[in-house]
Amino acid sequence: MYVPEDPPETCPACGDPYASVSRHDDGFVVNLLDNERYRRVCFHPVDPAVDADAAFDCFHHTHRQTGSSAVE
């Protein structure tokens, strides 16, 4: 996992603002049931022309960014 050098301004999967992005080239687990910071994670495939080794980017959205009433 690493952070892309030139991340987009908004999430390409949903168009919403996001708090952070991470790029992955292997499997991982996402559990947001008890997460106080993030409400949603969007997944977007990485263009092989941009990074041939990576599979997808994860865009992490806070509760506030998703319109949730949960506390951040």
CHARMM internal coordinates of N, CA and C (Angstrom, degrees):
IC EDIT
DIST 1 N 1 CA 1.4480
DIST 1 CA 1 C 1.5135
ANGL 1 N 1 CA 1 C 108.57
DIST 1 C 2 N 1.3198
ANGL 1 CA 1 C 2 N 116.63
DIHE 1 N 1 CA 1 C 2 N 139.62
DIST 2 N 2 CA 1.4572
ANGL 1 C 2 N 2 CA 122.53
DIHE 1 CA 1 C 2 N 2 CA 174.62
DIST 2 CA 2 C 1.5244
ANGL 2 N 2 CA 2 C 109.30
DIHE 1 C 2 N 2 CA 2 C -156.72
DIST 2 C 3 N 1.3254
ANGL 2 CA 2 C 3 N 117.35
DIHE 2 N 2 CA 2 C 3 N 169.69
DIST 3 N 3 CA 1.4588
ANGL 2 C 3 N 3 CA 122.82
DIHE 2 CA 2 C 3 N 3 CA -179.92
DIST 3 CA 3 C 1.5275
ANGL 3 N 3 CA 3 C 108.45
DIHE 2 C 3 N 3 CA 3 C -94.93
DIST 3 C 4 N 1.3449
ANGL 3 CA 3 C 4 N 117.87
DIHE 3 N 3 CA 3 C 4 N 129.33
DIST 4 N 4 CA 1.4650
ANGL 3 C 4 N 4 CA 119.92
DIHE 3 CA 3 C 4 N 4 CA 177.81
DIST 4 CA 4 C 1.5231
ANGL 4 N 4 CA 4 C 111.18
DIHE 3 C 4 N 4 CA 4 C -61.93
DIST 4 C 5 N 1.3198
ANGL 4 CA 4 C 5 N 115.92
DIHE 4 N 4 CA 4 C 5 N 148.05
DIST 5 N 5 CA 1.4672
ANGL 4 C 5 N 5 CA 120.85
DIHE 4 CA 4 C 5 N 5 CA -177.93
DIST 5 CA 5 C 1.5174
ANGL 5 N 5 CA 5 C 113.43
DIHE 4 C 5 N 5 CA 5 C -68.94
DIST 5 C 6 N 1.3253
ANGL 5 CA 5 C 6 N 118.38
DIHE 5 N 5 CA 5 C 6 N -34.85
DIST 6 N 6 CA 1.4608
ANGL 5 C 6 N 6 CA 122.10
DIHE 5 CA 5 C 6 N 6 CA -175.87
DIST 6 CA 6 C 1.5343
ANGL 6 N 6 CA 6 C 110.06
DIHE 5 C 6 N 6 CA 6 C -129.47
DIST 6 C 7 N 1.3511
ANGL 6 CA 6 C 7 N 117.77
DIHE 6 N 6 CA 6 C 7 N 71.25
DIST 7 N 7 CA 1.4656
ANGL 6 C 7 N 7 CA 119.76
DIHE 6 CA 6 C 7 N 7 CA -176.93
DIST 7 CA 7 C 1.5301
ANGL 7 N 7 CA 7 C 111.56
DIHE 6 C 7 N 7 CA 7 C -70.88
DIST 7 C 8 N 1.3456
ANGL 7 CA 7 C 8 N 117.49
DIHE 7 N 7 CA 7 C 8 N 151.80
DIST 8 N 8 CA 1.4643
ANGL 7 C 8 N 8 CA 120.40
DIHE 7 CA 7 C 8 N 8 CA 178.24
DIST 8 CA 8 C 1.5305
ANGL 8 N 8 CA 8 C 110.94
DIHE 7 C 8 N 8 CA 8 C -70.65
DIST 8 C 9 N 1.3380
ANGL 8 CA 8 C 9 N 115.72
DIHE 8 N 8 CA 8 C 9 N 161.51
DIST 9 N 9 CA 1.4664
ANGL 8 C 9 N 9 CA 120.33
DIHE 8 CA 8 C 9 N 9 CA -179.22
DIST 9 CA 9 C 1.5262
ANGL 9 N 9 CA 9 C 112.19
DIHE 8 C 9 N 9 CA 9 C -71.84
DIST 9 C 10 N 1.3167
ANGL 9 CA 9 C 10 N 117.94
DIHE 9 N 9 CA 9 C 10 N -33.43
DIST 10 N 10 CA 1.4608
ANGL 9 C 10 N 10 CA 122.38
DIHE 9 CA 9 C 10 N 10 CA 177.33
DIST 10 CA 10 C 1.5274
ANGL 10 N 10 CA 10 C 108.82
DIHE 9 C 10 N 10 CA 10 C -127.16
DIST 10 C 11 N 1.3006
ANGL 10 CA 10 C 11 N 116.18
DIHE 10 N 10 CA 10 C 11 N 163.56
DIST 11 N 11 CA 1.4629
ANGL 10 C 11 N 11 CA 122.37
DIHE 10 CA 10 C 11 N 11 CA -179.72
DIST 11 CA 11 C 1.5303
ANGL 11 N 11 CA 11 C 109.83
DIHE 10 C 11 N 11 CA 11 C -66.04
DIST 11 C 12 N 1.3355
ANGL 11 CA 11 C 12 N 118.70
DIHE 11 N 11 CA 11 C 12 N 123.16
DIST 12 N 12 CA 1.4693
ANGL 11 C 12 N 12 CA 119.93
DIHE 11 CA 11 C 12 N 12 CA 179.82
DIST 12 CA 12 C 1.5252
ANGL 12 N 12 CA 12 C 113.03
DIHE 11 C 12 N 12 CA 12 C -71.28
DIST 12 C 13 N 1.3232
ANGL 12 CA 12 C 13 N 118.26
DIHE 12 N 12 CA 12 C 13 N -17.00
DIST 13 N 13 CA 1.4606
ANGL 12 C 13 N 13 CA 121.03
DIHE 12 CA 12 C 13 N 13 CA -179.91
DIST 13 CA 13 C 1.5271
ANGL 13 N 13 CA 13 C 112.00
DIHE 12 C 13 N 13 CA 13 C -80.31
DIST 13 C 14 N 1.3594
ANGL 13 CA 13 C 14 N 117.22
DIHE 13 N 13 CA 13 C 14 N -39.73
DIST 14 N 14 CA 1.4658
ANGL 13 C 14 N 14 CA 119.47
DIHE 13 CA 13 C 14 N 14 CA -175.61
DIST 14 CA 14 C 1.5310
ANGL 14 N 14 CA 14 C 113.55
DIHE 13 C 14 N 14 CA 14 C -124.79
DIST 14 C 15 N 1.3440
ANGL 14 CA 14 C 15 N 118.08
DIHE 14 N 14 CA 14 C 15 N -15.38
DIST 15 N 15 CA 1.4594
ANGL 14 C 15 N 15 CA 121.36
DIHE 14 CA 14 C 15 N 15 CA 179.33
DIST 15 CA 15 C 1.5145
ANGL 15 N 15 CA 15 C 114.98
DIHE 14 C 15 N 15 CA 15 C 86.75
DIST 15 C 16 N 1.3366
ANGL 15 CA 15 C 16 N 117.88
DIHE 15 N 15 CA 15 C 16 N -2.27
DIST 16 N 16 CA 1.4650
ANGL 15 C 16 N 16 CA 121.83
DIHE 15 CA 15 C 16 N 16 CA -178.80
DIST 16 CA 16 C 1.5280
ANGL 16 N 16 CA 16 C 110.96
DIHE 15 C 16 N 16 CA 16 C -85.20
DIST 16 C 17 N 1.3454
ANGL 16 CA 16 C 17 N 116.90
DIHE 16 N 16 CA 16 C 17 N 160.30
DIST 17 N 17 CA 1.4669
ANGL 16 C 17 N 17 CA 119.83
DIHE 16 CA 16 C 17 N 17 CA 171.13
DIST 17 CA 17 C 1.5255
ANGL 17 N 17 CA 17 C 109.43
DIHE 16 C 17 N 17 CA 17 C -63.11
DIST 17 C 18 N 1.3195
ANGL 17 CA 17 C 18 N 117.30
DIHE 17 N 17 CA 17 C 18 N 158.78
DIST 18 N 18 CA 1.4654
ANGL 17 C 18 N 18 CA 121.44
DIHE 17 CA 17 C 18 N 18 CA 178.26
DIST 18 CA 18 C 1.5156
ANGL 18 N 18 CA 18 C 109.25
DIHE 17 C 18 N 18 CA 18 C -140.98
DIST 18 C 19 N 1.3204
ANGL 18 CA 18 C 19 N 116.36
DIHE 18 N 18 CA 18 C 19 N 159.50
DIST 19 N 19 CA 1.4619
ANGL 18 C 19 N 19 CA 121.73
DIHE 18 CA 18 C 19 N 19 CA -176.94
DIST 19 CA 19 C 1.5188
ANGL 19 N 19 CA 19 C 112.04
DIHE 18 C 19 N 19 CA 19 C -88.77
DIST 19 C 20 N 1.3379
ANGL 19 CA 19 C 20 N 117.50
DIHE 19 N 19 CA 19 C 20 N -36.80
DIST 20 N 20 CA 1.4573
ANGL 19 C 20 N 20 CA 120.88
DIHE 19 CA 19 C 20 N 20 CA -179.49
DIST 20 CA 20 C 1.5195
ANGL 20 N 20 CA 20 C 109.59
DIHE 19 C 20 N 20 CA 20 C -157.20
DIST 20 C 21 N 1.3197
ANGL 20 CA 20 C 21 N 115.34
DIHE 20 N 20 CA 20 C 21 N 164.34
DIST 21 N 21 CA 1.4590
ANGL 20 C 21 N 21 CA 121.48
DIHE 20 CA 20 C 21 N 21 CA 178.38
DIST 21 CA 21 C 1.5228
ANGL 21 N 21 CA 21 C 108.48
DIHE 20 C 21 N 21 CA 21 C -136.65
DIST 21 C 22 N 1.3129
ANGL 21 CA 21 C 22 N 116.11
DIHE 21 N 21 CA 21 C 22 N 144.52
DIST 22 N 22 CA 1.4643
ANGL 21 C 22 N 22 CA 120.91
DIHE 21 CA 21 C 22 N 22 CA 175.72
DIST 22 CA 22 C 1.5250
ANGL 22 N 22 CA 22 C 108.55
DIHE 21 C 22 N 22 CA 22 C -136.37
DIST 22 C 23 N 1.3265
ANGL 22 CA 22 C 23 N 115.82
DIHE 22 N 22 CA 22 C 23 N 144.06
DIST 23 N 23 CA 1.4699
ANGL 22 C 23 N 23 CA 121.65
DIHE 22 CA 22 C 23 N 23 CA -179.83
DIST 23 CA 23 C 1.5192
ANGL 23 N 23 CA 23 C 108.63
DIHE 22 C 23 N 23 CA 23 C -107.07
DIST 23 C 24 N 1.3396
ANGL 23 CA 23 C 24 N 116.03
DIHE 23 N 23 CA 23 C 24 N 136.75
DIST 24 N 24 CA 1.4590
ANGL 23 C 24 N 24 CA 121.18
DIHE 23 CA 23 C 24 N 24 CA -173.80
DIST 24 CA 24 C 1.5193
ANGL 24 N 24 CA 24 C 111.58
DIHE 23 C 24 N 24 CA 24 C -127.15
DIST 24 C 25 N 1.3280
ANGL 24 CA 24 C 25 N 114.85
DIHE 24 N 24 CA 24 C 25 N 142.86
DIST 25 N 25 CA 1.4619
ANGL 24 C 25 N 25 CA 120.52
DIHE 24 CA 24 C 25 N 25 CA 177.49
DIST 25 CA 25 C 1.5260
ANGL 25 N 25 CA 25 C 111.25
DIHE 24 C 25 N 25 CA 25 C -123.83
DIST 25 C 26 N 1.3303
ANGL 25 CA 25 C 26 N 115.89
DIHE 25 N 25 CA 25 C 26 N 11.82
DIST 26 N 26 CA 1.4553
ANGL 25 C 26 N 26 CA 121.10
DIHE 25 CA 25 C 26 N 26 CA -178.99
DIST 26 CA 26 C 1.5286
ANGL 26 N 26 CA 26 C 108.31
DIHE 25 C 26 N 26 CA 26 C -150.38
DIST 26 C 27 N 1.3004
ANGL 26 CA 26 C 27 N 117.94
DIHE 26 N 26 CA 26 C 27 N 176.77
DIST 27 N 27 CA 1.4527
ANGL 26 C 27 N 27 CA 121.92
DIHE 26 CA 26 C 27 N 27 CA -179.49
DIST 27 CA 27 C 1.5170
ANGL 27 N 27 CA 27 C 112.94
DIHE 26 C 27 N 27 CA 27 C -69.01
DIST 27 C 28 N 1.3251
ANGL 27 CA 27 C 28 N 116.53
DIHE 27 N 27 CA 27 C 28 N 160.77
DIST 28 N 28 CA 1.4603
ANGL 27 C 28 N 28 CA 123.07
DIHE 27 CA 27 C 28 N 28 CA 177.54
DIST 28 CA 28 C 1.5166
ANGL 28 N 28 CA 28 C 108.94
DIHE 27 C 28 N 28 CA 28 C -163.23
DIST 28 C 29 N 1.3208
ANGL 28 CA 28 C 29 N 117.23
DIHE 28 N 28 CA 28 C 29 N 172.35
DIST 29 N 29 CA 1.4567
ANGL 28 C 29 N 29 CA 122.94
DIHE 28 CA 28 C 29 N 29 CA -178.32
DIST 29 CA 29 C 1.5283
ANGL 29 N 29 CA 29 C 108.58
DIHE 28 C 29 N 29 CA 29 C -120.86
DIST 29 C 30 N 1.3347
ANGL 29 CA 29 C 30 N 116.49
DIHE 29 N 29 CA 29 C 30 N 140.32
DIST 30 N 30 CA 1.4662
ANGL 29 C 30 N 30 CA 122.22
DIHE 29 CA 29 C 30 N 30 CA 176.30
DIST 30 CA 30 C 1.5248
ANGL 30 N 30 CA 30 C 107.75
DIHE 29 C 30 N 30 CA 30 C -122.65
DIST 30 C 31 N 1.3384
ANGL 30 CA 30 C 31 N 116.97
DIHE 30 N 30 CA 30 C 31 N 123.75
DIST 31 N 31 CA 1.4530
ANGL 30 C 31 N 31 CA 122.69
DIHE 30 CA 30 C 31 N 31 CA 175.67
DIST 31 CA 31 C 1.5185
ANGL 31 N 31 CA 31 C 107.49
DIHE 30 C 31 N 31 CA 31 C -131.02
DIST 31 C 32 N 1.3261
ANGL 31 CA 31 C 32 N 116.98
DIHE 31 N 31 CA 31 C 32 N 109.92
DIST 32 N 32 CA 1.4610
ANGL 31 C 32 N 32 CA 120.95
DIHE 31 CA 31 C 32 N 32 CA -179.77
DIST 32 CA 32 C 1.5235
ANGL 32 N 32 CA 32 C 112.61
DIHE 31 C 32 N 32 CA 32 C -109.45
DIST 32 C 33 N 1.3128
ANGL 32 CA 32 C 33 N 117.61
DIHE 32 N 32 CA 32 C 33 N 8.96
DIST 33 N 33 CA 1.4579
ANGL 32 C 33 N 33 CA 120.59
DIHE 32 CA 32 C 33 N 33 CA -178.52
DIST 33 CA 33 C 1.5232
ANGL 33 N 33 CA 33 C 112.67
DIHE 32 C 33 N 33 CA 33 C -60.94
DIST 33 C 34 N 1.3098
ANGL 33 CA 33 C 34 N 117.56
DIHE 33 N 33 CA 33 C 34 N -42.01
DIST 34 N 34 CA 1.4586
ANGL 33 C 34 N 34 CA 121.77
DIHE 33 CA 33 C 34 N 34 CA -177.20
DIST 34 CA 34 C 1.5197
ANGL 34 N 34 CA 34 C 111.95
DIHE 33 C 34 N 34 CA 34 C -117.72
DIST 34 C 35 N 1.3222
ANGL 34 CA 34 C 35 N 117.21
DIHE 34 N 34 CA 34 C 35 N 29.70
DIST 35 N 35 CA 1.4492
ANGL 34 C 35 N 35 CA 121.05
DIHE 34 CA 34 C 35 N 35 CA -175.14
DIST 35 CA 35 C 1.5306
ANGL 35 N 35 CA 35 C 110.06
DIHE 34 C 35 N 35 CA 35 C -91.31
DIST 35 C 36 N 1.3213
ANGL 35 CA 35 C 36 N 116.62
DIHE 35 N 35 CA 35 C 36 N 117.50
DIST 36 N 36 CA 1.4604
ANGL 35 C 36 N 36 CA 120.98
DIHE 35 CA 35 C 36 N 36 CA -178.24
DIST 36 CA 36 C 1.5265
ANGL 36 N 36 CA 36 C 112.34
DIHE 35 C 36 N 36 CA 36 C -78.77
DIST 36 C 37 N 1.3155
ANGL 36 CA 36 C 37 N 117.87
DIHE 36 N 36 CA 36 C 37 N -20.39
DIST 37 N 37 CA 1.4611
ANGL 36 C 37 N 37 CA 120.68
DIHE 36 CA 36 C 37 N 37 CA -175.16
DIST 37 CA 37 C 1.5314
ANGL 37 N 37 CA 37 C 113.15
DIHE 36 C 37 N 37 CA 37 C -96.36
DIST 37 C 38 N 1.3319
ANGL 37 CA 37 C 38 N 117.11
DIHE 37 N 37 CA 37 C 38 N -46.92
DIST 38 N 38 CA 1.4619
ANGL 37 C 38 N 38 CA 120.32
DIHE 37 CA 37 C 38 N 38 CA -174.79
DIST 38 CA 38 C 1.5237
ANGL 38 N 38 CA 38 C 111.51
DIHE 37 C 38 N 38 CA 38 C -110.34
DIST 38 C 39 N 1.3276
ANGL 38 CA 38 C 39 N 115.03
DIHE 38 N 38 CA 38 C 39 N 142.58
DIST 39 N 39 CA 1.4586
ANGL 38 C 39 N 39 CA 121.95
DIHE 38 CA 38 C 39 N 39 CA 179.10
DIST 39 CA 39 C 1.5284
ANGL 39 N 39 CA 39 C 111.00
DIHE 38 C 39 N 39 CA 39 C -102.98
DIST 39 C 40 N 1.3401
ANGL 39 CA 39 C 40 N 116.34
DIHE 39 N 39 CA 39 C 40 N -34.33
DIST 40 N 40 CA 1.4610
ANGL 39 C 40 N 40 CA 120.16
DIHE 39 CA 39 C 40 N 40 CA -175.02
DIST 40 CA 40 C 1.5182
ANGL 40 N 40 CA 40 C 109.40
DIHE 39 C 40 N 40 CA 40 C -146.13
DIST 40 C 41 N 1.3300
ANGL 40 CA 40 C 41 N 115.81
DIHE 40 N 40 CA 40 C 41 N 147.75
DIST 41 N 41 CA 1.4595
ANGL 40 C 41 N 41 CA 122.65
DIHE 40 CA 40 C 41 N 41 CA 171.53
DIST 41 CA 41 C 1.5207
ANGL 41 N 41 CA 41 C 106.67
DIHE 40 C 41 N 41 CA 41 C -126.12
DIST 41 C 42 N 1.3298
ANGL 41 CA 41 C 42 N 116.36
DIHE 41 N 41 CA 41 C 42 N 123.34
DIST 42 N 42 CA 1.4618
ANGL 41 C 42 N 42 CA 121.29
DIHE 41 CA 41 C 42 N 42 CA 175.59
DIST 42 CA 42 C 1.5205
ANGL 42 N 42 CA 42 C 108.18
DIHE 41 C 42 N 42 CA 42 C -98.84
DIST 42 C 43 N 1.3151
ANGL 42 CA 42 C 43 N 116.19
DIHE 42 N 42 CA 42 C 43 N 145.22
DIST 43 N 43 CA 1.4542
ANGL 42 C 43 N 43 CA 122.01
DIHE 42 CA 42 C 43 N 43 CA 179.35
DIST 43 CA 43 C 1.5176
ANGL 43 N 43 CA 43 C 108.75
DIHE 42 C 43 N 43 CA 43 C -113.37
DIST 43 C 44 N 1.3324
ANGL 43 CA 43 C 44 N 116.70
DIHE 43 N 43 CA 43 C 44 N 134.64
DIST 44 N 44 CA 1.4603
ANGL 43 C 44 N 44 CA 121.12
DIHE 43 CA 43 C 44 N 44 CA -179.94
DIST 44 CA 44 C 1.5227
ANGL 44 N 44 CA 44 C 108.81
DIHE 43 C 44 N 44 CA 44 C -136.72
DIST 44 C 45 N 1.3499
ANGL 44 CA 44 C 45 N 118.23
DIHE 44 N 44 CA 44 C 45 N 129.65
DIST 45 N 45 CA 1.4625
ANGL 44 C 45 N 45 CA 119.63
DIHE 44 CA 44 C 45 N 45 CA -178.35
DIST 45 CA 45 C 1.5260
ANGL 45 N 45 CA 45 C 111.92
DIHE 44 C 45 N 45 CA 45 C -64.71
DIST 45 C 46 N 1.3237
ANGL 45 CA 45 C 46 N 115.79
DIHE 45 N 45 CA 45 C 46 N 146.67
DIST 46 N 46 CA 1.4652
ANGL 45 C 46 N 46 CA 121.65
DIHE 45 CA 45 C 46 N 46 CA 177.45
DIST 46 CA 46 C 1.5220
ANGL 46 N 46 CA 46 C 108.28
DIHE 45 C 46 N 46 CA 46 C -90.83
DIST 46 C 47 N 1.3214
ANGL 46 CA 46 C 47 N 116.48
DIHE 46 N 46 CA 46 C 47 N 132.83
DIST 47 N 47 CA 1.4622
ANGL 46 C 47 N 47 CA 121.96
DIHE 46 CA 46 C 47 N 47 CA 176.11
DIST 47 CA 47 C 1.5277
ANGL 47 N 47 CA 47 C 108.41
DIHE 46 C 47 N 47 CA 47 C -65.13
DIST 47 C 48 N 1.3303
ANGL 47 CA 47 C 48 N 119.09
DIHE 47 N 47 CA 47 C 48 N 123.65
DIST 48 N 48 CA 1.4731
ANGL 47 C 48 N 48 CA 120.87
DIHE 47 CA 47 C 48 N 48 CA -179.53
DIST 48 CA 48 C 1.5308
ANGL 48 N 48 CA 48 C 113.03
DIHE 47 C 48 N 48 CA 48 C -58.32
DIST 48 C 49 N 1.3323
ANGL 48 CA 48 C 49 N 117.16
DIHE 48 N 48 CA 48 C 49 N -24.55
DIST 49 N 49 CA 1.4658
ANGL 48 C 49 N 49 CA 119.79
DIHE 48 CA 48 C 49 N 49 CA 176.92
DIST 49 CA 49 C 1.5275
ANGL 49 N 49 CA 49 C 111.28
DIHE 48 C 49 N 49 CA 49 C -69.96
DIST 49 C 50 N 1.3363
ANGL 49 CA 49 C 50 N 116.93
DIHE 49 N 49 CA 49 C 50 N -25.09
DIST 50 N 50 CA 1.4622
ANGL 49 C 50 N 50 CA 122.50
DIHE 49 CA 49 C 50 N 50 CA 178.86
DIST 50 CA 50 C 1.5213
ANGL 50 N 50 CA 50 C 110.82
DIHE 49 C 50 N 50 CA 50 C -84.85
DIST 50 C 51 N 1.3281
ANGL 50 CA 50 C 51 N 116.73
DIHE 50 N 50 CA 50 C 51 N -44.44
DIST 51 N 51 CA 1.4629
ANGL 50 C 51 N 51 CA 122.01
DIHE 50 CA 50 C 51 N 51 CA -179.07
DIST 51 CA 51 C 1.5244
ANGL 51 N 51 CA 51 C 108.42
DIHE 50 C 51 N 51 CA 51 C -153.37
DIST 51 C 52 N 1.3140
ANGL 51 CA 51 C 52 N 116.50
DIHE 51 N 51 CA 51 C 52 N 99.60
DIST 52 N 52 CA 1.4645
ANGL 51 C 52 N 52 CA 121.84
DIHE 51 CA 51 C 52 N 52 CA -175.39
DIST 52 CA 52 C 1.5280
ANGL 52 N 52 CA 52 C 113.06
DIHE 51 C 52 N 52 CA 52 C -67.70
DIST 52 C 53 N 1.3313
ANGL 52 CA 52 C 53 N 117.72
DIHE 52 N 52 CA 52 C 53 N -19.96
DIST 53 N 53 CA 1.4597
ANGL 52 C 53 N 53 CA 121.02
DIHE 52 CA 52 C 53 N 53 CA -177.73
DIST 53 CA 53 C 1.5229
ANGL 53 N 53 CA 53 C 114.22
DIHE 52 C 53 N 53 CA 53 C -90.75
DIST 53 C 54 N 1.3279
ANGL 53 CA 53 C 54 N 118.10
DIHE 53 N 53 CA 53 C 54 N -17.38
DIST 54 N 54 CA 1.4656
ANGL 53 C 54 N 54 CA 121.48
DIHE 53 CA 53 C 54 N 54 CA -175.41
DIST 54 CA 54 C 1.5182
ANGL 54 N 54 CA 54 C 111.44
DIHE 53 C 54 N 54 CA 54 C -95.77
DIST 54 C 55 N 1.3182
ANGL 54 CA 54 C 55 N 116.03
DIHE 54 N 54 CA 54 C 55 N 149.40
DIST 55 N 55 CA 1.4591
ANGL 54 C 55 N 55 CA 121.47
DIHE 54 CA 54 C 55 N 55 CA 179.47
DIST 55 CA 55 C 1.5263
ANGL 55 N 55 CA 55 C 112.22
DIHE 54 C 55 N 55 CA 55 C -97.72
DIST 55 C 56 N 1.3520
ANGL 55 CA 55 C 56 N 117.04
DIHE 55 N 55 CA 55 C 56 N -44.98
DIST 56 N 56 CA 1.4576
ANGL 55 C 56 N 56 CA 119.72
DIHE 55 CA 55 C 56 N 56 CA -176.51
DIST 56 CA 56 C 1.5186
ANGL 56 N 56 CA 56 C 111.66
DIHE 55 C 56 N 56 CA 56 C -159.14
DIST 56 C 57 N 1.3537
ANGL 56 CA 56 C 57 N 114.27
DIHE 56 N 56 CA 56 C 57 N 161.43
DIST 57 N 57 CA 1.4584
ANGL 56 C 57 N 57 CA 122.69
DIHE 56 CA 56 C 57 N 57 CA 173.46
DIST 57 CA 57 C 1.5193
ANGL 57 N 57 CA 57 C 107.80
DIHE 56 C 57 N 57 CA 57 C -105.34
DIST 57 C 58 N 1.3382
ANGL 57 CA 57 C 58 N 116.32
DIHE 57 N 57 CA 57 C 58 N 145.79
DIST 58 N 58 CA 1.4601
ANGL 57 C 58 N 58 CA 123.21
DIHE 57 CA 57 C 58 N 58 CA 175.13
DIST 58 CA 58 C 1.5220
ANGL 58 N 58 CA 58 C 108.06
DIHE 57 C 58 N 58 CA 58 C -111.98
DIST 58 C 59 N 1.3209
ANGL 58 CA 58 C 59 N 116.47
DIHE 58 N 58 CA 58 C 59 N 124.32
DIST 59 N 59 CA 1.4590
ANGL 58 C 59 N 59 CA 122.16
DIHE 58 CA 58 C 59 N 59 CA 179.51
DIST 59 CA 59 C 1.5220
ANGL 59 N 59 CA 59 C 107.40
DIHE 58 C 59 N 59 CA 59 C -106.22
DIST 59 C 60 N 1.3372
ANGL 59 CA 59 C 60 N 116.35
DIHE 59 N 59 CA 59 C 60 N 117.77
DIST 60 N 60 CA 1.4631
ANGL 59 C 60 N 60 CA 123.28
DIHE 59 CA 59 C 60 N 60 CA -173.09
DIST 60 CA 60 C 1.5245
ANGL 60 N 60 CA 60 C 109.79
DIHE 59 C 60 N 60 CA 60 C -96.30
DIST 60 C 61 N 1.3336
ANGL 60 CA 60 C 61 N 116.49
DIHE 60 N 60 CA 60 C 61 N 117.84
DIST 61 N 61 CA 1.4646
ANGL 60 C 61 N 61 CA 122.97
DIHE 60 CA 60 C 61 N 61 CA -178.37
DIST 61 CA 61 C 1.5263
ANGL 61 N 61 CA 61 C 109.77
DIHE 60 C 61 N 61 CA 61 C -105.23
DIST 61 C 62 N 1.3272
ANGL 61 CA 61 C 62 N 116.25
DIHE 61 N 61 CA 61 C 62 N 131.68
DIST 62 N 62 CA 1.4619
ANGL 61 C 62 N 62 CA 120.92
DIHE 61 CA 61 C 62 N 62 CA 176.88
DIST 62 CA 62 C 1.5336
ANGL 62 N 62 CA 62 C 109.77
DIHE 61 C 62 N 62 CA 62 C -75.67
DIST 62 C 63 N 1.3210
ANGL 62 CA 62 C 63 N 116.47
DIHE 62 N 62 CA 62 C 63 N 169.50
DIST 63 N 63 CA 1.4622
ANGL 62 C 63 N 63 CA 121.38
DIHE 62 CA 62 C 63 N 63 CA 176.88
DIST 63 CA 63 C 1.5270
ANGL 63 N 63 CA 63 C 109.98
DIHE 62 C 63 N 63 CA 63 C -58.73
DIST 63 C 64 N 1.3007
ANGL 63 CA 63 C 64 N 117.32
DIHE 63 N 63 CA 63 C 64 N -44.10
DIST 64 N 64 CA 1.4639
ANGL 63 C 64 N 64 CA 121.83
DIHE 63 CA 63 C 64 N 64 CA -178.61
DIST 64 CA 64 C 1.5322
ANGL 64 N 64 CA 64 C 110.83
DIHE 63 C 64 N 64 CA 64 C -62.86
DIST 64 C 65 N 1.3189
ANGL 64 CA 64 C 65 N 117.33
DIHE 64 N 64 CA 64 C 65 N -41.02
DIST 65 N 65 CA 1.4653
ANGL 64 C 65 N 65 CA 120.84
DIHE 64 CA 64 C 65 N 65 CA -178.21
DIST 65 CA 65 C 1.5264
ANGL 65 N 65 CA 65 C 112.36
DIHE 64 C 65 N 65 CA 65 C -67.38
DIST 65 C 66 N 1.3171
ANGL 65 CA 65 C 66 N 117.71
DIHE 65 N 65 CA 65 C 66 N -22.15
DIST 66 N 66 CA 1.4650
ANGL 65 C 66 N 66 CA 121.40
DIHE 65 CA 65 C 66 N 66 CA 179.22
DIST 66 CA 66 C 1.5240
ANGL 66 N 66 CA 66 C 112.26
DIHE 65 C 66 N 66 CA 66 C -98.70
DIST 66 C 67 N 1.3362
ANGL 66 CA 66 C 67 N 117.12
DIHE 66 N 66 CA 66 C 67 N 0.17
DIST 67 N 67 CA 1.4628
ANGL 66 C 67 N 67 CA 120.60
DIHE 66 CA 66 C 67 N 67 CA 179.23
DIST 67 CA 67 C 1.5132
ANGL 67 N 67 CA 67 C 113.34
DIHE 66 C 67 N 67 CA 67 C 80.65
DIST 67 C 68 N 1.3246
ANGL 67 CA 67 C 68 N 117.97
DIHE 67 N 67 CA 67 C 68 N 12.39
DIST 68 N 68 CA 1.4571
ANGL 67 C 68 N 68 CA 121.87
DIHE 67 CA 67 C 68 N 68 CA 178.87
DIST 68 CA 68 C 1.5142
ANGL 68 N 68 CA 68 C 110.51
DIHE 67 C 68 N 68 CA 68 C -73.60
DIST 68 C 69 N 1.3205
ANGL 68 CA 68 C 69 N 116.51
DIHE 68 N 68 CA 68 C 69 N 149.90
DIST 69 N 69 CA 1.4645
ANGL 68 C 69 N 69 CA 120.50
DIHE 68 CA 68 C 69 N 69 CA 177.26
DIST 69 CA 69 C 1.5206
ANGL 69 N 69 CA 69 C 111.70
DIHE 68 C 69 N 69 CA 69 C -86.06
DIST 69 C 70 N 1.3230
ANGL 69 CA 69 C 70 N 117.62
DIHE 69 N 69 CA 69 C 70 N -2.26
DIST 70 N 70 CA 1.4756
ANGL 69 C 70 N 70 CA 120.04
DIHE 69 CA 69 C 70 N 70 CA 178.96
DIST 70 CA 70 C 1.5198
ANGL 70 N 70 CA 70 C 111.14
DIHE 69 C 70 N 70 CA 70 C -65.07
DIST 70 C 71 N 1.2975
ANGL 70 CA 70 C 71 N 116.58
DIHE 70 N 70 CA 70 C 71 N 150.60
DIST 71 N 71 CA 1.4601
ANGL 70 C 71 N 71 CA 121.87
DIHE 70 CA 70 C 71 N 71 CA -179.13
DIST 71 CA 71 C 1.5299
ANGL 71 N 71 CA 71 C 109.20
DIHE 70 C 71 N 71 CA 71 C -79.98
DIST 71 C 72 N 1.3502
ANGL 71 CA 71 C 72 N 115.54
DIHE 71 N 71 CA 71 C 72 N 138.89
DIST 72 N 72 CA 1.4683
ANGL 71 C 72 N 72 CA 120.42
DIHE 71 CA 71 C 72 N 72 CA 177.28
DIST 72 CA 72 C 1.4966
ANGL 72 N 72 CA 72 C 110.68
DIHE 71 C 72 N 72 CA 72 C -86.80
END
COOR INIT
IC SEED 1 N 1 CA 1 C
IC BUILD
